[in-house]
Amino acid sequence: QAQGMGNVLPEDGRLMRMFAESLAAKHVVELGTANGYSALWFCLALRSTGGKLTTHEIDPDRIALARDNFKRAGVEDLVTLVEGDAHETIKKLAGPIDVVLLDAEKEGFCDYLAQLLPLVRKGGLIIAHDSSGQAHLMDDYFRVISTHRDLETVLVDASRWGMCITRKMQ
């Protein structure tokens, strides 16, 4: 695990893999690829579900690291890495999406949610990472998801960073 990448810890990675497998996910969307570590957890699930991952990253150094890691892990066939500002690049996504991982800048979570929620299938999950470790940056996001009548949310603290897991009910 590279330092300073904000990678998910193995506990979180295992949970994400389990969710993707349990949902028989065909399309997972990740915002904030970093070096590709969390993407590899999803790929473990997608190998068995026959699904694909679309991951978005803006930083060229991280993109290069992730591409290298995907190649070494032999998962390039499962992953589409989209380069650029995710606030713009996600406009090209099509649904249905089974699982979303929000792991980019916390201040953008409300906009990402507003754009992606219509594409998430009923029963699909939106996972916001660092919901314990960076909770102070996520007040607006917590307010939006807790007041939305079609969303159910559970905070899980398997690691010191935490995950906010939201299910789309309708």
C-alpha positions in Angstrom: 0.0 0.0 0.0 1.5 3.3 -1.1 1.7 6.1 1.5 -0.4 9.2 1.0 -2.8 7.6 -1.5 -5.7 7.5 0.9 -6.1 3.8 0.1 -8.9 1.8 1.7 -7.7 -0.6 4.4 -8.1 -4.3 3.8 -11.2 -4.5 6.1 -12.9 -1.9 3.9 -11.8 -3.6 0.7 -13.1 -6.9 1.8 -16.5 -5.4 2.7 -16.7 -3.6 -0.7 -15.9 -6.9 -2.5 -18.6 -8.6 -0.5 -21.2 -5.9 -1.4 -20.4 -6.1 -5.1 -20.6 -9.9 -5.1 -23.8 -9.9 -3.1 -25.4 -7.5 -5.5 -24.1 -9.5 -8.5 -22.8 -6.1 -9.6 -22.4 -5.7 -13.4 -21.3 -2.0 -13.2 -19.3 -0.4 -10.4 -18.3 3.3 -10.6 -15.5 4.6 -8.5 -14.6 8.3 -8.1 -11.0 8.7 -7.0 -8.8 5.8 -8.4 -5.6 6.8 -6.7 -3.2 4.0 -7.3 -6.0 1.5 -8.0 -6.0 -0.4 -4.8 -9.7 -0.2 -4.0 -10.4 -1.0 -7.7 -8.6 -4.3 -7.3 -10.9 -5.3 -4.5 -13.9 -4.6 -6.7 -12.2 -6.6 -9.5 -12.1 -9.6 -7.3 -15.9 -9.5 -7.1 -16.4 -8.5 -10.8 -14.4 -11.5 -12.0 -17.2 -13.7 -10.5 -20.1 -11.4 -11.4 -19.0 -10.8 -15.0 -19.2 -7.1 -14.3 -17.0 -4.0 -15.1 -15.6 -1.1 -13.2 -15.5 2.5 -14.4 -13.0 4.5 -12.3 -12.3 8.2 -12.5 -9.1 10.0 -11.6 -7.7 13.5 -12.2 -4.1 13.2 -11.1 -1.7 12.1 -13.9 0.8 10.4 -11.5 -1.9 8.4 -9.8 -3.4 7.4 -13.2 0.0 6.1 -14.3 0.4 4.1 -11.0 -3.1 2.7 -11.3 -2.6 1.7 -15.0 0.6 -0.1 -14.0 -1.2 -1.9 -11.0 -4.1 -2.9 -13.2 -1.7 -4.4 -15.8 0.3 -6.3 -13.1 -2.9 -7.6 -11.6 -4.2 -8.7 -15.0 -7.5 -6.8 -14.7 -7.3 -4.3 -17.6 -10.2 -6.1 -19.2 -12.4 -5.3 -16.2 -11.5 -1.7 -15.7 -12.1 1.5 -17.7 -10.0 4.3 -16.2 -11.5 7.7 -17.1 -9.0 10.6 -16.9 -10.1 14.1 -15.9 -12.4 16.0 -13.5 -15.0 13.5 -12.4 -17.6 16.3 -12.0 -17.5 16.5 -15.8 -16.5 13.0 -16.8 -19.4 11.3 -14.9 -21.9 13.1 -17.2 -21.0 10.5 -19.8 -22.0 7.5 -17.7 -25.0 5.4 -18.4 -27.0 3.4 -15.9 -27.8 1.1 -14.4 -25.0 1.4 -11.8 -25.0 -1.2 -9.0 -22.3 0.2 -6.7 -20.7 3.7 -6.5 -17.6 4.3 -4.4 -17.1 8.0 -3.6 -13.4 8.3 -2.6 -12.5 11.7 -4.2 -12.5 15.1 -2.6 -15.2 15.2 0.1 -16.4 18.7 -0.8 -17.6 17.2 -4.2 -19.7 14.3 -2.7 -23.1 16.2 -2.9 -22.6 17.0 -6.5 -21.4 13.5 -7.3 -24.5 12.1 -5.5 -26.9 14.4 -7.3 -25.4 13.4 -10.7 -25.1 9.6 -10.1 -28.2 8.8 -8.0 -30.6 8.8 -11.0 -28.3 6.2 -12.6 -28.1 3.9 -9.5 -30.5 1.0 -9.7 -33.1 0.3 -7.1 -31.3 -1.6 -4.3 -27.9 -0.2 -5.4 -25.3 1.1 -3.0 -23.4 4.4 -2.8 -20.4 3.9 -0.5 -18.7 7.1 0.8 -15.2 6.4 2.1 -13.5 8.1 5.1 -16.9 8.8 6.8 -15.2 8.5 10.2 -11.7 9.7 9.5 -12.9 12.8 7.5 -16.4 13.2 8.9 -15.8 16.9 9.5 -15.6 17.4 5.8 -18.9 15.6 5.0 -21.6 17.5 7.0 -23.4 18.5 3.8 -23.3 15.0 2.4 -24.6 13.5 5.6 -27.4 16.1 5.6 -28.4 15.2 2.0 -28.5 11.5 2.5 -30.2 11.5 5.9 -33.1 13.7 4.6 -33.6 11.9 1.3 -36.7 9.7 1.6 -35.5 7.1 -0.9 -32.2 6.5 0.8 -31.2 4.3 3.8 -27.8 4.7 5.3 -25.6 2.8 7.7 -22.2 4.0 9.0 -19.7 1.1 9.2 -16.4 1.5 11.0 -14.5 -1.6 10.0 -11.4 0.5 9.8 -10.4 3.8 11.5 -11.6 5.6 8.3 -15.1 4.3 8.1 -17.6 3.9 5.3 -21.0 5.5 4.9 -23.1 2.9 3.0 -26.3 4.2 1.4 -28.9 2.0 -0.3 -31.3 3.4 -2.9 -34.7 2.1 -1.9 -36.8 3.3 -4.9 
